[in-house]
Amino acid sequence: MPFSEDLKTSIFHRAPWLALAFLMLLITAGRAQSTQEVQFLPEVDAYVKLDPNIRFDFQAKDTRDGGEPTQAEIGPSMEFYVKPLIRLKRITVFDLDDAKARPLVMTAGYRYLSSPTSPSTNRVPIAATSHLPATAKLLLTDRNRADLDWSSGTFNWRYRNMLTLERTLTIHSYHPIPYASAEVYYESQYRKWSTTEIYAGCLLPIGKHFQFKPYYEHQNNTGKTPNKQLHGLGLTFGFYWNRK
């Protein structure tokens, strides 16, 4: 039976509060496992389309980027699009993230990172993301990102490049999107390429506004001696709205 308009409206207005409650549960679960070799990394992302070429997003998550201790990360970003490509729109028709239909997306934002075991960090992430259609209806994403970090009066920066390959599947009327990613980091404090991260996961759309992303992450960090390898199980909960 289809949802009534009243029920849809109720879900829409309650979604931010449901997201906050969901995030708190995930963070609690993740920190309860923080002494284990495999860590749980929860994340909630909310995206609001302000006009056809501009999108606002807000992110809250637990992270171990670059082999750092587990940190809570929160903050907003603005995304700026170029016009979509018809071929990209066909490949990504079932993905709720309509940025993937754009050949180029520019992003700038702010993140506050806090940890009970290290000083807080103020971060300005800047990124340029390219989306390219490939053979067999595959989507190739190339993200180039710079993180500008200030912590306890010290400035550091890192350059990150991530390549992602994904393909939409059809299972009856449902369309999951499995993907694999690899990301490398150059970090100024180590003056070298110090981190490699490999991801494998799946995007699971739920209706018109919600998308889950469970994934596995493996990190190899060579910035400090001895080298460190980390494993993570992540779950991202995404909300997507178009402002009318």
ZAKOLTI-11728 format. One record per residue (C-alpha): x negated, z negated, y. Coordinates in steps of 0.25 Angstrom, whole numbers, padded with zeros to 4 digits. Each point is the difference from the previous one (the first is absolute). Layout:
// residues N
<<X,Z,Y>>
...
// end
This chain:
// residues 244
<<0000,0000,0000>>
<<-0006,0004,0014>>
<<-0003,-0011,0010>>
<<0010,-0003,0011>>
<<-0004,0002,0014>>
<<0001,-0015,0003>>
<<-0009,-0003,-0012>>
<<-0010,0010,0005>>
<<0000,-0006,0014>>
<<-0001,-0014,-0006>>
<<-0013,0004,-0008>>
<<-0006,0007,0012>>
<<0001,-0012,0009>>
<<-0005,-0010,-0011>>
<<-0011,0009,-0004>>
<<-0011,-0006,0009>>
<<0004,-0014,-0004>>
<<0000,0004,-0015>>
<<-0014,0006,0003>>
<<-0006,-0013,0006>>
<<0006,-0008,-0012>>
<<-0006,0010,-0010>>
<<-0014,-0001,0007>>
<<0000,-0015,0000>>
<<0003,0000,-0015>>
<<-0011,0010,-0003>>
<<-0010,-0007,0008>>
<<0003,-0013,-0007>>
<<-0002,0007,-0013>>
<<-0012,0007,0004>>
<<-0007,-0013,0005>>
<<0004,-0007,-0013>>
<<-0009,0010,-0007>>
<<-0011,0000,0010>>
<<-0010,-0007,-0010>>
<<0002,0011,-0010>>
<<-0008,0012,-0002>>
<<0012,0009,0002>>
<<0007,-0003,0013>>
<<0014,0004,0005>>
<<0000,0007,0013>>
<<0014,0000,0007>>
<<0004,0009,0012>>
<<0012,0003,0008>>
<<0000,0012,0009>>
<<0012,0004,0010>>
<<0000,0013,0006>>
<<0010,0004,0012>>
<<0000,0015,0004>>
<<0001,0000,0016>>
<<0001,0015,0001>>
<<-0003,0012,-0008>>
<<-0015,-0002,0003>>
<<-0002,-0015,0002>>
<<0001,-0011,-0010>>
<<-0002,-0015,0001>>
<<-0004,-0008,-0011>>
<<-0002,-0015,-0003>>
<<-0009,-0005,-0012>>
<<-0002,-0014,-0006>>
<<-0008,-0002,-0013>>
<<-0011,-0007,-0008>>
<<-0013,0008,0000>>
<<-0014,0000,-0005>>
<<-0005,0013,0007>>
<<-0015,0002,-0001>>
<<-0001,-0012,-0010>>
<<0003,-0010,0011>>
<<0007,-0013,-0005>>
<<0015,0001,-0001>>
<<0006,0001,0014>>
<<0014,0000,0006>>
<<0001,0013,0008>>
<<0011,0003,0010>>
<<0003,0009,0012>>
<<0006,0013,0006>>
<<-0004,0014,0001>>
<<0005,0013,0006>>
<<-0001,0013,-0007>>
<<0000,0014,0007>>
<<0004,0013,-0008>>
<<-0002,0014,0001>>
<<0011,0010,-0004>>
<<0003,0000,-0015>>
<<-0003,0011,-0010>>
<<0011,0006,-0008>>
<<-0009,0000,-0013>>
<<-0003,-0015,0002>>
<<0015,-0003,0003>>
<<0003,0006,-0014>>
<<-0011,-0008,-0007>>
<<0004,-0013,0006>>
<<0015,0002,0001>>
<<0003,-0013,-0009>>
<<-0011,-0008,0007>>
<<0006,-0010,0011>>
<<-0013,0001,0008>>
<<0003,0013,0008>>
<<-0014,-0001,0006>>
<<-0005,0007,-0012>>
<<0007,0012,0004>>
<<-0009,0001,0012>>
<<-0014,0007,-0001>>
<<-0006,-0011,0010>>
<<0004,-0014,0003>>
<<-0008,-0008,0011>>
<<0002,-0015,-0001>>
<<-0005,-0012,0009>>
<<0004,-0014,-0001>>
<<-0004,-0015,0000>>
<<-0002,-0010,-0012>>
<<-0002,-0015,0000>>
<<-0007,-0005,-0013>>
<<-0001,-0014,-0003>>
<<-0006,-0008,-0012>>
<<-0002,-0015,-0003>>
<<-0014,0003,-0004>>
<<-0005,0009,0011>>
<<0002,0002,0015>>
<<0012,0008,0005>>
<<-0002,0015,0003>>
<<0006,0009,0011>>
<<0000,0014,-0005>>
<<0003,0013,0007>>
<<0002,0011,-0011>>
<<0000,0015,0004>>
<<0003,0011,-0010>>
<<0002,0015,-0002>>
<<0007,0004,-0012>>
<<0001,0014,-0006>>
<<0010,0004,-0010>>
<<-0002,0013,-0008>>
<<0008,0007,-0010>>
<<-0007,0003,-0013>>
<<0003,0008,-0013>>
<<0011,-0005,-0010>>
<<0007,-0007,0011>>
<<-0011,-0010,0002>>
<<-0002,-0007,0014>>
<<-0014,-0003,0005>>
<<-0002,-0010,0011>>
<<-0013,-0002,0007>>
<<0000,-0013,0009>>
<<-0012,-0002,0010>>
<<0001,-0014,0006>>
<<-0008,-0009,0009>>
<<0001,-0015,0000>>
<<-0005,-0007,0013>>
<<-0001,-0015,-0003>>
<<-0002,-0012,0009>>
<<-0003,-0014,-0006>>
<<-0006,-0012,0006>>
<<-0006,0008,0011>>
<<-0006,0010,-0009>>
<<0003,0015,-0001>>
<<-0001,0008,-0013>>
<<0006,0014,-0004>>
<<0003,0007,-0012>>
<<0003,0015,-0004>>
<<0009,0002,-0011>>
<<0004,0013,-0007>>
<<0011,0001,-0011>>
<<0004,0011,-0008>>
<<0014,0000,-0007>>
<<0006,0009,-0010>>
<<0015,-0001,-0004>>
<<0011,0008,-0006>>
<<0015,-0003,0000>>
<<0007,0000,-0014>>
<<0014,0002,-0004>>
<<0006,-0009,-0011>>
<<0015,0004,0000>>
<<0004,-0003,0014>>
<<-0011,-0009,0004>>
<<-0013,0004,0006>>
<<-0012,-0010,-0002>>
<<-0013,0004,0007>>
<<-0013,-0004,-0008>>
<<-0013,0001,0008>>
<<-0015,-0003,-0001>>
<<-0009,-0003,0012>>
<<-0015,-0003,0003>>
<<-0006,-0006,0012>>
<<-0014,-0002,0005>>
<<-0004,-0009,0012>>
<<-0012,0000,0009>>
<<-0002,-0014,0006>>
<<-0009,-0002,0013>>
<<-0004,-0014,-0004>>
<<-0006,0005,-0013>>
<<-0005,0014,0006>>
<<0004,0007,-0013>>
<<0012,0005,-0008>>
<<0003,-0013,-0006>>
<<0014,0001,-0007>>
<<0007,0009,-0009>>
<<0015,-0002,-0004>>
<<0008,0007,-0010>>
<<0015,-0001,-0001>>
<<0011,0005,-0010>>
<<0015,-0003,0002>>
<<0014,0006,0002>>
<<0010,0001,0012>>
<<0014,-0004,-0004>>
<<0011,0004,0010>>
<<0012,-0009,0000>>
<<0011,0007,0008>>
<<-0002,0006,0014>>
<<-0008,-0012,0006>>
<<-0008,-0007,-0010>>
<<-0012,0003,-0008>>
<<-0009,-0008,-0010>>
<<-0014,0003,-0003>>
<<-0007,-0008,-0012>>
<<-0014,0003,-0002>>
<<-0014,-0004,-0006>>
<<-0012,-0001,0009>>
<<-0015,-0001,-0004>>
<<-0011,-0003,0010>>
<<-0015,0001,-0001>>
<<-0007,-0007,0011>>
<<-0015,0002,0002>>
<<-0001,-0006,0014>>
<<-0005,-0014,-0004>>
<<-0009,-0004,-0012>>
<<0004,-0001,-0011>>
<<0010,0012,-0001>>
<<0014,-0004,-0001>>
<<0012,0007,-0008>>
<<0014,-0004,0003>>
<<0013,0004,-0007>>
<<0014,-0001,0007>>
<<0015,0002,-0003>>
<<0007,0004,0012>>
<<0015,0002,0004>>
<<0004,0006,0013>>
<<0014,-0001,0005>>
<<0003,0011,0010>>
<<0012,0002,0009>>
<<0003,0013,0008>>
<<0010,0002,0011>>
<<0003,0012,0009>>
<<0004,-0005,0014>>
<<0013,0008,0004>>
// end
